[in-house]
Amino acid sequence: MRLAVLDYSPIDEGHTAVDALATSTRLAKEAEALGYSRYWVSEHHGIPGFAGVSPEVVMAHLAANTSSIRIGSGGVMLPHYSSLKVAENYRSLDALNPGRIDLGFGRAPGADPRVSAALNDEKAGTLPYPAKVADLVGFLTGDHVPGSDYAGIAASPIATTIPIPWVLAASGTTSALAGAFGLGFTFAHFINASGRGVAAARQYRESFVPSAFLAQPAVIVAVFVAVGETEEEAAALSDAFHLWLTTAETATPLDRVPSLEFAAAHQWTDHQLAVRERNAGRLVSGTAAQVADQLRGLAELYETDEVMINPMVPEERNRRVALEGLAREFGLKPVDPGSHDRVWASANDPTGCS
């Protein structure tokens, strides 16, 4: 089984965004050395506890500091941007790092309404999401859907490889869209652990059409993890995680990832405990061996051989423990650059990429 990493670049209590991005760089290099398949970074706006706001910029830095692991976005919030500009950004990243770039994208705003408005202040209107996706695919490949106003336009630069697009989903409503365009499909189990993801992955496979990107379906399931060297450590990390998550989806989120000491001193209200209970399935926690068993079970449910972990716990040391422990449990080995994804590319790619 393959393991990948999703990194929000969280800012720990007592630290800064500069520290968080430096930590992301070190962890990406560590993930590569341990044999993780991908390292994806996020796009969140107006959230003081996260430094991950511009995935393309962070990806360029991480790719320059690594040599083999695939670097990607988890993901670009496509409705905010021109599909052509996104395609150009990712074609540029892929030209600089051939065969190593993943374009994960979604339709969530990643921001509150006021910030979303600021991101779109020159737009006269919005396009339907399927049209945005069709345009993105068309600009990446040069092969637009019939009747497109953009026929004949391909994003530059044209290189020898092509970034692999991945649809990010949390409800399952875009699974058939991902399949129809022959894109990868990533389900955010860490957002929606209700069971919809399994059905969405099945629908994606049933609707999959081989494309310039992939010759066969590719599913990734993503989940939060808290890995301790002991069960007691894992429980303390889980407390800190749930304290962060309980406030993150309110009007008054914590402005930093809470420390273990802060979490231990916290007095949980009945309402917070109820929210925590509802969120329980979004986190996989325990020792490395216990978490590995749960990840294998999750992969079996989704019928996939790749799981993406998000170690949203306080302190770089504890995120490193998760990466190292799970790499050991799964017997990971460093990957050859782009070895597993490039073989999925279709031989009849209209751009001449493979």
C-alpha positions as CSV (number, residue, x, y, z in Angstrom):
1,M,0.0,0.0,0.0
2,R,1.1,3.5,-0.7
3,L,1.0,6.5,1.7
4,A,0.8,10.1,0.9
5,V,0.8,13.3,3.0
6,L,-1.6,16.3,3.1
7,D,-0.1,19.3,5.0
8,Y,-2.1,22.4,6.0
9,S,1.2,24.1,7.2
10,P,-0.4,24.5,10.7
11,I,1.1,27.2,12.9
12,D,1.8,25.8,16.4
13,E,1.1,27.7,19.6
14,G,4.1,30.1,20.2
15,H,5.2,29.9,16.6
16,T,4.8,31.9,13.3
17,A,3.9,31.3,9.7
18,V,7.6,31.4,8.9
19,D,8.1,28.5,11.3
20,A,5.2,26.6,9.8
21,L,6.4,26.8,6.3
22,A,9.9,25.8,7.3
23,T,8.4,22.8,9.1
24,S,6.5,21.9,5.9
25,T,9.8,21.9,4.0
26,R,11.5,19.7,6.4
27,L,8.6,17.3,6.6
28,A,8.4,17.1,2.8
29,K,12.1,16.1,2.6
30,E,11.5,13.6,5.4
31,A,8.5,12.1,3.6
32,E,10.5,11.7,0.5
33,A,13.3,10.0,2.3
34,L,10.9,7.6,4.0
35,G,9.2,6.6,0.7
36,Y,5.9,8.5,0.8
37,S,4.3,8.7,-2.7
38,R,3.1,12.4,-2.6
39,Y,3.2,15.5,-0.5
40,W,0.2,17.9,-1.0
41,V,-0.3,21.3,0.5
42,S,-3.5,23.2,1.1
43,E,-5.3,26.4,0.2
44,H,-7.0,28.1,3.1
45,H,-7.8,31.8,3.3
46,G,-8.2,34.0,6.3
47,I,-7.5,31.3,8.8
48,P,-4.8,32.5,11.3
49,G,-3.7,29.0,12.3
50,F,-2.7,28.0,8.8
51,A,0.2,29.2,6.7
52,G,-1.0,27.2,3.6
53,V,-2.8,29.8,1.5
54,S,-1.0,29.6,-1.9
55,P,-0.3,26.0,-2.9
56,E,1.5,26.8,-6.2
57,V,4.0,29.0,-4.4
58,V,4.6,26.4,-1.6
59,M,4.7,23.6,-4.2
60,A,7.5,25.3,-6.1
61,H,9.6,25.6,-3.0
62,L,8.9,22.0,-1.9
63,A,9.7,20.6,-5.4
64,A,13.0,22.6,-5.4
65,N,13.9,21.0,-2.1
66,T,13.0,17.4,-3.1
67,S,13.8,15.3,-6.1
68,S,11.5,12.3,-6.4
69,I,8.3,12.6,-4.3
70,R,5.2,13.9,-6.2
71,I,4.3,17.4,-5.0
72,G,0.7,18.5,-5.3
73,S,-2.2,20.7,-4.1
74,G,-4.9,19.6,-1.8
75,G,-6.2,21.7,-3.3
76,V,-6.7,24.6,-5.6
77,M,-10.1,26.2,-5.0
78,L,-11.0,26.3,-8.6
79,P,-14.1,28.6,-8.6
80,H,-11.9,31.5,-7.5
81,Y,-9.6,31.4,-10.5
82,S,-9.3,31.4,-14.2
83,S,-9.0,27.7,-15.4
84,L,-6.4,28.9,-18.0
85,K,-4.2,30.5,-15.3
86,V,-4.4,27.4,-13.1
87,A,-3.5,25.2,-16.1
88,E,-0.5,27.5,-16.9
89,N,0.7,27.5,-13.3
90,Y,0.7,23.7,-13.1
91,R,2.1,23.2,-16.5
92,S,5.0,25.5,-15.4
93,L,5.5,23.6,-12.2
94,D,5.5,20.3,-14.2
95,A,8.0,21.8,-16.8
96,L,10.3,22.7,-13.9
97,N,9.8,19.3,-12.1
98,P,8.9,16.8,-14.9
99,G,6.5,14.0,-14.0
100,R,6.2,15.1,-10.3
101,I,3.2,17.5,-10.2
102,D,-0.3,16.7,-9.0
103,L,-3.1,19.3,-9.6
104,G,-5.6,18.6,-6.8
105,F,-8.6,20.9,-7.1
106,G,-12.0,21.4,-5.5
107,R,-15.0,23.7,-5.5
108,A,-15.1,24.6,-1.8
109,P,-14.3,28.3,-1.1
110,G,-11.6,27.6,1.5
111,A,-12.6,31.0,3.1
112,D,-15.5,32.9,4.7
113,P,-17.9,34.9,2.6
114,R,-16.0,38.2,2.9
115,V,-12.6,36.7,2.0
116,S,-14.3,34.8,-0.9
117,A,-15.7,38.1,-2.2
118,A,-12.2,39.7,-2.0
119,L,-10.8,36.8,-4.1
120,N,-13.5,37.4,-6.7
121,D,-13.9,41.2,-6.7
122,E,-13.4,41.6,-10.5
123,K,-15.7,38.8,-11.6
124,A,-19.1,39.7,-13.2
125,G,-20.5,36.3,-12.5
126,T,-19.7,32.6,-11.8
127,L,-19.5,29.6,-14.1
128,P,-21.0,26.2,-13.3
129,Y,-18.4,24.0,-11.7
130,P,-18.6,21.3,-14.5
131,A,-17.8,24.0,-17.0
132,K,-14.8,25.1,-15.0
133,V,-13.5,21.6,-14.9
134,A,-14.1,21.1,-18.6
135,D,-12.2,24.3,-19.3
136,L,-9.3,23.2,-17.0
137,V,-9.0,19.8,-18.7
138,G,-9.2,21.5,-22.1
139,F,-6.4,24.0,-21.3
140,L,-4.2,21.2,-19.9
141,T,-4.6,19.0,-22.9
142,G,-5.5,21.3,-25.7
143,D,-8.5,19.1,-26.4
144,H,-11.7,21.1,-25.4
145,V,-15.2,19.7,-25.3
146,P,-17.3,20.2,-28.5
147,G,-18.7,23.7,-28.8
148,S,-16.2,25.3,-26.4
149,D,-15.4,28.9,-26.9
150,Y,-11.8,28.0,-26.2
151,A,-11.2,25.5,-28.9
152,G,-7.6,25.6,-30.1
153,I,-6.2,27.2,-26.9
154,A,-3.8,25.1,-24.8
155,A,-2.0,26.3,-21.7
156,S,1.8,26.9,-22.0
157,P,4.4,25.8,-21.5
158,I,4.2,22.5,-23.4
159,A,6.6,20.1,-21.8
160,T,7.3,16.3,-22.0
161,T,5.0,15.4,-19.1
162,I,1.7,16.7,-17.9
163,P,0.4,17.3,-14.3
164,I,-2.1,14.8,-13.1
165,P,-5.4,16.4,-12.1
166,W,-7.3,15.1,-9.0
167,V,-10.8,16.0,-8.1
168,L,-11.1,16.6,-4.4
169,A,-14.5,15.6,-3.0
170,A,-16.2,15.7,0.4
171,S,-19.7,14.8,-0.5
172,G,-19.5,12.5,-3.6
173,T,-21.4,14.8,-5.9
174,T,-18.4,15.3,-8.2
175,S,-17.4,11.6,-8.5
176,A,-19.0,11.0,-11.8
177,L,-17.5,14.3,-13.1
178,A,-14.0,13.0,-12.2
179,G,-14.7,9.7,-13.9
180,A,-16.1,11.3,-17.1
181,F,-13.0,13.4,-17.6
182,G,-10.6,10.5,-16.6
183,L,-9.2,12.4,-13.6
184,G,-7.9,11.1,-10.3
185,F,-10.4,11.0,-7.4
186,T,-9.6,11.9,-3.8
187,F,-12.2,11.7,-1.1
188,A,-11.8,13.8,2.1
189,H,-12.8,11.2,4.7
190,F,-11.3,13.7,7.2
191,I,-14.2,16.0,6.3
192,N,-17.0,13.5,5.8
193,A,-16.7,10.2,7.5
194,S,-20.4,9.3,7.0
195,G,-19.8,6.5,4.5
196,R,-20.6,8.5,1.4
197,G,-17.0,8.3,0.2
198,V,-17.2,4.5,-0.4
199,A,-20.2,4.9,-2.7
200,A,-18.6,7.9,-4.4
201,A,-15.5,5.9,-5.1
202,R,-17.6,3.2,-6.6
203,Q,-19.5,5.7,-8.8
204,Y,-16.2,7.2,-9.9
205,R,-14.9,3.9,-11.1
206,E,-18.1,3.0,-12.9
207,S,-18.1,6.3,-14.8
208,F,-14.3,6.4,-15.5
209,V,-13.2,7.0,-19.1
210,P,-9.5,6.7,-19.9
211,S,-7.9,10.0,-20.6
212,A,-4.7,11.9,-21.4
213,F,-4.0,11.8,-17.7
214,L,-4.9,8.3,-16.5
215,A,-5.5,5.0,-18.3
216,Q,-7.3,3.5,-15.3
217,P,-9.2,4.8,-12.2
218,A,-7.1,6.1,-9.3
219,V,-8.6,6.7,-5.9
220,I,-7.0,8.2,-2.8
221,V,-8.8,8.4,0.6
222,A,-7.6,11.1,3.0
223,V,-7.9,11.1,6.7
224,F,-6.5,12.9,9.8
225,V,-4.1,10.9,11.9
226,A,-2.7,11.2,15.4
227,V,0.2,8.8,16.0
228,G,1.8,8.4,19.4
229,E,4.8,6.3,20.5
230,T,2.4,5.0,23.2
231,E,-1.4,4.9,23.5
232,E,-1.2,7.6,26.2
233,E,0.7,9.9,23.8
234,A,-1.8,9.2,21.1
235,A,-4.7,10.1,23.4
236,A,-3.1,13.4,24.4
237,L,-2.5,14.2,20.7
238,S,-6.1,13.3,19.9
239,D,-7.3,15.7,22.7
240,A,-5.3,18.6,21.1
241,F,-6.5,17.7,17.6
242,H,-10.2,17.6,18.7
243,L,-9.9,20.8,20.6
244,W,-8.6,22.5,17.4
245,L,-11.3,20.9,15.2
246,T,-14.1,21.7,17.7
247,T,-13.3,25.4,17.4
248,A,-12.1,25.4,13.8
249,E,-15.6,25.2,12.4
250,T,-17.0,28.0,14.6
251,A,-16.9,31.8,14.4
252,T,-14.1,31.9,17.0
253,P,-11.4,29.4,15.9
254,L,-8.2,29.1,17.8
255,D,-5.5,31.2,16.1
256,R,-2.9,28.5,16.6
257,V,-2.8,24.8,16.9
258,P,-3.1,24.2,20.6
259,S,-0.2,22.7,22.5
260,L,-0.5,19.5,24.5
261,E,-0.3,21.5,27.7
262,F,-3.1,23.9,26.5
263,A,-5.3,21.0,25.6
264,A,-4.7,19.1,28.8
265,A,-5.8,22.1,30.8
266,H,-9.0,22.7,28.7
267,Q,-12.3,22.2,30.4
268,W,-14.7,20.6,27.8
269,T,-18.3,21.8,27.8
270,D,-21.1,19.4,27.1
271,H,-21.6,21.0,23.7
272,Q,-17.9,20.6,22.8
273,L,-18.0,17.0,23.8
274,A,-21.0,16.4,21.6
275,V,-19.2,18.0,18.7
276,R,-16.1,15.9,19.4
277,E,-18.2,12.8,19.3
278,R,-19.6,13.7,15.9
279,N,-16.1,14.3,14.6
280,A,-14.7,11.0,16.0
281,G,-14.6,9.3,12.6
282,R,-12.6,12.0,11.0
283,L,-9.5,11.0,13.0
284,V,-7.5,7.8,13.1
285,S,-5.4,7.6,16.3
286,G,-3.3,5.3,18.3
287,T,0.2,3.8,18.1
288,A,1.8,3.4,14.6
289,A,0.7,-0.2,14.5
290,Q,-2.8,0.6,15.6
291,V,-3.2,3.4,13.1
292,A,-1.7,1.3,10.3
293,D,-4.3,-1.4,10.9
294,Q,-7.1,1.2,10.7
295,L,-5.6,2.7,7.5
296,R,-5.5,-0.8,5.9
297,G,-9.2,-1.2,6.8
298,L,-10.0,2.2,5.3
299,A,-8.2,1.4,2.1
300,E,-10.1,-1.9,1.9
301,L,-13.4,-0.1,2.3
302,Y,-12.5,2.3,-0.6
303,E,-10.9,-0.5,-2.6
304,T,-7.7,1.5,-3.1
305,D,-4.0,1.0,-2.5
306,E,-3.3,4.6,-1.5
307,V,-4.2,6.5,1.6
308,M,-3.3,10.2,2.3
309,I,-2.6,11.1,5.9
310,N,-3.0,14.6,7.4
311,P,-1.0,14.7,10.7
312,M,-2.8,17.7,12.2
313,V,-1.3,17.5,15.6
314,P,0.8,20.0,17.6
315,E,4.6,20.2,17.1
316,E,6.8,19.1,14.3
317,R,8.2,16.3,16.4
318,N,4.8,14.7,16.7
319,R,4.1,15.0,13.0
320,R,7.5,13.4,12.3
321,V,6.7,10.5,14.7
322,A,3.6,9.9,12.6
323,L,5.5,9.9,9.3
324,E,8.3,7.7,10.6
325,G,6.1,5.2,12.5
326,L,3.7,4.6,9.6
327,A,6.5,4.3,7.1
328,R,8.0,1.6,9.2
329,E,4.7,-0.2,9.6
330,F,4.1,-0.2,5.9
331,G,7.7,-0.9,4.9
332,L,7.9,2.1,2.6
333,K,10.9,2.7,0.4
334,P,11.9,5.8,-1.5
335,V,10.2,6.1,-4.8
336,D,11.6,6.6,-8.3
337,P,10.6,10.0,-9.7
338,G,7.1,9.8,-11.1
339,S,7.4,6.0,-11.5
340,H,3.8,5.0,-10.6
341,D,1.8,7.9,-12.2
342,R,3.5,8.3,-15.5
343,V,2.6,4.7,-16.5
344,W,-1.0,5.7,-16.2
345,A,-0.8,8.4,-18.9
346,S,-2.5,7.6,-22.1
347,A,-0.4,7.0,-25.2
348,N,-2.7,9.1,-27.3
349,D,-2.4,12.3,-25.3
350,P,-3.3,15.1,-27.7
351,T,-0.5,17.3,-26.3
352,G,2.2,14.7,-27.0
353,C,2.8,14.3,-23.3
354,S,3.3,10.9,-21.6
